């Protein structure tokens, strides 16, 4: 994929914001937690995604941090899709958003030009 960095950054940021919105909808509206206060579930799921906004002046760095964090959300989505039939769709959306985010991050990496074989 030879998309420009600005296009990949936009896709990455859109996936990041969608992941935040999904967490809010999941724990505040679709499937509120039964054994933990809602504020605690939202703090655990949303606050880590908000921290990279501190580096938003450098979008590449912010997306790198979100990409690293999204590995947790990927694992969470896989686990929830297997363990809860009710929460399967939000979990699969979570997995797709993390894959989109990581894919955008990988597509935006600057690569060194290939040199002649030695």
Secondary structure, 3 states (H helix, E strand, C coil): CCCCHHHHHHHHHHHHHHHHHHHHHHHHHHCCCCCCCHHHHHHHHHHHHHHHHHHCCCHHHHHHHHHHHHHHHHHHHHHHHHHCCCCHHHHHHHHHHHHHHHHHHHHCCCCCCCCCCC
